[in-house]
Amino acid sequence: MASAQSAHKIDQKPRTHDVLSGETVDFPGLLLSAPVLKGLKEAGFERPSPIQLKTIPLGRCGLDLIVQAKSGTGKTCVFAVIALESLILDTNALQVLVIAPTREIAVQIWEVMKTLGAAMPQLRCYTFIGGLPVSDDIPKLKKCHIAVGTPGRLKQLIENGHMNTDSIRLFVLDEADKLMDDSFQESVNWIYSCLPDTKQMLALSATYPEVLAQHLTAYMCNPTFVRLNASDPALLGIRQYYRSIPYHPLIHKNHERKTKILIEILSSVKFQQCLVFSNLQTRAESLCEQLNHKGWPTAFIGGMQDQHQRLNAMAQLKHFKCRVLVSTDLV
């Protein structure tokens, strides 16, 4: 498989210390295997970020880890490298299980795994997500080293006897704060109860409320905490602004005002692509239509769409077929 360029060039612009370590250690300095180093190099990774530098060696020692770092600092690469380094590829058995809160995050994790594992021709890594036929998942499980999925579909496959968990040695919770919400926790608990006692567990999150620590320590064996920049969840290089809009008692008038202001912002700020979040799917769809009508190539993605529509919207963004993606809170 040809590896895709997924990392940024370090020297293209100034980097802040939350994404670029001041130390001169490179990935070979972490004593990684040749195939993983090749995958990292072909994907454009030059030096580990601070969270990668601190966490990958601990993970490779087999420790249970609770990792908290800002979004955009390379947490997915952390557990992808640890997972790939842990595999025994001569067997067909499932060895790594990764749970993500949304289908889109699961697909993104799968893409990173395949990219970094491009020099491992025997590797079999698949996604298992809702919205697609279960019958498509069953053949994948005949030979699957890494399974990445959402809680509901993974629970269904295990419950129906399609997914054998006896050989799982690494269990990963990505976006762990979301997976500990009431909407997911019952399924996560059930999946955890089906796993072997002797396994390594990684939980990663951008935020770290105290209730999360309480939940996770119940799952883990003497976990090691890795926390960077815990007091400030925003990347140092990001500038944040807000625009206040006067309230109107009529809902549609509020929407009209917001849309007008949004178009003004899009017309005055230089950007390549933009994400707009909406709390209602009907509003997201309406906004998408209005922006397209105004000449902004726009797609929208929402929880009520079927999975093919959701994947198509993400593909449009990834391949620069739209400049604006309007999204709801996906599940």
NORNORMO-V698356 format. One record per residue. N is the residue number from 1. SS is DSSP state (H for helix, E for strand, L for the rest). PHI is phi as a letter, one per 30 degrees, with the letter a starting at -180 (NA if undefined). PSI is psi as a letter, one per 20 degrees, with the letter a starting at -180 (999 if undefined). Layout:
N&SS&PHI&PSI ; N&SS&PHI&PSI
//
This chain:
1&L&NA&p ; 2&L&d&p ; 3&L&d&p ; 4&L&c&q ; 5&L&d&o ; 6&L&c&i ; 7&L&c&q ; 8&L&d&q ; 9&L&d&p ; 10&H&d&g ; 11&H&c&j ; 12&H&d&h ; 13&L&a&r ; 14&L&e&q ; 15&L&c&p ; 16&L&d&r ; 17&L&d&i ; 18&L&d&i ; 19&L&c&i ; 20&L&b&o ; 21&L&d&q ; 22&L&d&i ; 23&L&d&q ; 24&L&c&j ; 25&L&d&p ; 26&L&c&r ; 27&H&d&h ; 28&H&e&h ; 29&H&d&i ; 30&H&d&j ; 31&L&h&l ; 32&L&d&r ; 33&L&d&q ; 34&H&e&g ; 35&H&d&g ; 36&H&d&g ; 37&H&d&h ; 38&H&d&g ; 39&H&d&g ; 40&H&d&g ; 41&H&d&g ; 42&H&d&h ; 43&L&d&i ; 44&L&j&j ; 45&L&d&p ; 46&L&c&g ; 47&L&b&q ; 48&L&d&q ; 49&L&d&r ; 50&H&e&g ; 51&H&d&h ; 52&H&d&g ; 53&H&d&h ; 54&H&d&h ; 55&H&c&h ; 56&H&e&g ; 57&H&d&h ; 58&H&d&g ; 59&H&d&h ; 60&H&d&i ; 61&L&d&i ; 62&L&i&j ; 63&L&d&q ; 64&L&d&p ; 65&E&b&p ; 66&E&c&o ; 67&E&c&p ; 68&E&b&o ; 69&L&a&r ; 70&L&d&q ; 71&L&d&p ; 72&L&j&j ; 73&L&c&j ; 74&L&j&k ; 75&H&d&h ; 76&H&d&g ; 77&H&d&h ; 78&H&e&g ; 79&H&d&h ; 80&H&d&g ; 81&H&d&g ; 82&H&d&g ; 83&H&d&g ; 84&H&d&h ; 85&H&d&i ; 86&H&d&i ; 87&L&d&q ; 88&L&c&o ; 89&L&d&i ; 90&L&d&i ; 91&L&c&q ; 92&L&d&i ; 93&L&d&q ; 94&L&d&p ; 95&L&b&h ; 96&E&b&p ; 97&E&b&p ; 98&E&c&p ; 99&E&c&p ; 100&E&b&q ; 101&L&d&h ; 102&L&b&q ; 103&H&d&h ; 104&H&d&h ; 105&H&d&h ; 106&H&e&g ; 107&H&d&g ; 108&H&d&g ; 109&H&d&g ; 110&H&e&g ; 111&H&d&g ; 112&H&d&g ; 113&H&e&g ; 114&H&d&h ; 115&H&d&g ; 116&H&d&h ; 117&L&c&j ; 118&L&d&h ; 119&L&c&j ; 120&L&c&n ; 121&L&d&h ; 122&L&d&i ; 123&L&d&p ; 124&L&b&o ; 125&E&b&p ; 126&E&b&q ; 127&E&c&q ; 128&E&b&n ; 129&L&b&q ; 130&L&d&r ; 131&L&i&i ; 132&L&b&q ; 133&L&d&p ; 134&H&d&h ; 135&H&d&h ; 136&H&d&h ; 137&H&d&h ; 138&H&e&g ; 139&H&d&h ; 140&H&d&h ; 141&L&d&i ; 142&L&d&h ; 143&L&b&o ; 144&L&b&o ; 145&L&d&h ; 146&E&b&p ; 147&E&c&p ; 148&E&c&p ; 149&E&a&r ; 150&E&c&q ; 151&H&e&g ; 152&H&d&g ; 153&H&d&g ; 154&H&d&g ; 155&H&e&g ; 156&H&d&g ; 157&H&d&h ; 158&H&d&g ; 159&H&d&h ; 160&L&d&j ; 161&L&i&j ; 162&L&d&h ; 163&L&c&o ; 164&L&c&p ; 165&L&c&j ; 166&L&d&h ; 167&L&c&j ; 168&L&d&p ; 169&L&c&i ; 170&E&b&p ; 171&E&b&p ; 172&E&b&p ; 173&E&c&o ; 174&E&c&q ; 175&L&h&l ; 176&H&d&h ; 177&H&d&h ; 178&H&d&h ; 179&H&d&i ; 180&L&c&j ; 181&L&d&q ; 182&H&e&h ; 183&H&d&h ; 184&H&c&h ; 185&H&d&h ; 186&H&d&g ; 187&H&d&g ; 188&H&d&g ; 189&H&e&g ; 190&H&d&g ; 191&H&d&g ; 192&H&e&h ; 193&H&d&i ; 194&L&c&i ; 195&L&c&q ; 196&L&d&q ; 197&L&d&h ; 198&L&c&n ; 199&L&b&q ; 200&E&c&q ; 201&E&b&p ; 202&E&b&p ; 203&E&b&p ; 204&E&b&q ; 205&E&a&q ; 206&L&d&h ; 207&L&c&r ; 208&L&b&m ; 209&L&d&q ; 210&H&d&h ; 211&H&d&h ; 212&H&d&g ; 213&H&d&g ; 214&H&d&g ; 215&H&d&g ; 216&H&d&h ; 217&H&d&h ; 218&H&d&h ; 219&H&d&h ; 220&L&c&r ; 221&L&c&o ; 222&L&h&m ; 223&L&d&q ; 224&E&c&p ; 225&E&c&p ; 226&E&b&o ; 227&E&b&p ; 228&L&b&p ; 229&L&h&l ; 230&L&d&h ; 231&L&d&i ; 232&L&b&o ; 233&L&d&i ; 234&L&c&q ; 235&L&d&q ; 236&L&d&h ; 237&L&d&i ; 238&L&c&p ; 239&L&c&p ; 240&L&c&p ; 241&L&b&r ; 242&L&b&q ; 243&L&b&p ; 244&L&d&p ; 245&L&b&p ; 246&L&e&p ; 247&L&d&q ; 248&L&b&p ; 249&L&d&h ; 250&L&c&p ; 251&H&e&g ; 252&H&d&h ; 253&H&d&h ; 254&H&d&g ; 255&H&d&g ; 256&H&d&g ; 257&H&d&g ; 258&H&d&g ; 259&H&d&g ; 260&H&d&g ; 261&H&d&g ; 262&H&d&g ; 263&H&d&h ; 264&H&d&g ; 265&H&d&g ; 266&H&d&h ; 267&H&d&i ; 268&H&c&i ; 269&L&c&p ; 270&L&d&p ; 271&L&a&q ; 272&L&c&g ; 273&L&b&q ; 274&E&b&q ; 275&E&c&p ; 276&E&b&p ; 277&E&c&p ; 278&L&b&q ; 279&L&d&i ; 280&L&b&p ; 281&H&d&h ; 282&H&d&h ; 283&H&d&g ; 284&H&d&g ; 285&H&d&g ; 286&H&d&g ; 287&H&d&h ; 288&H&e&g ; 289&H&d&g ; 290&H&d&g ; 291&H&d&g ; 292&H&d&g ; 293&H&d&h ; 294&L&d&j ; 295&L&j&j ; 296&L&c&o ; 297&L&d&o ; 298&E&b&q ; 299&E&b&r ; 300&E&b&q ; 301&E&b&p ; 302&L&b&r ; 303&L&d&h ; 304&L&d&i ; 305&L&d&q ; 306&L&d&r ; 307&H&d&h ; 308&H&d&h ; 309&H&d&h ; 310&H&d&g ; 311&H&d&h ; 312&H&d&h ; 313&H&d&g ; 314&H&d&h ; 315&H&d&h ; 316&H&d&g ; 317&H&d&g ; 318&H&d&h ; 319&L&c&j ; 320&L&h&k ; 321&L&d&i ; 322&L&b&q ; 323&L&c&h ; 324&E&b&p ; 325&E&c&p ; 326&E&c&p ; 327&E&b&q ; 328&L&c&a ; 329&L&d&o ; 330&L&d&q ; 331&L&b&999
//
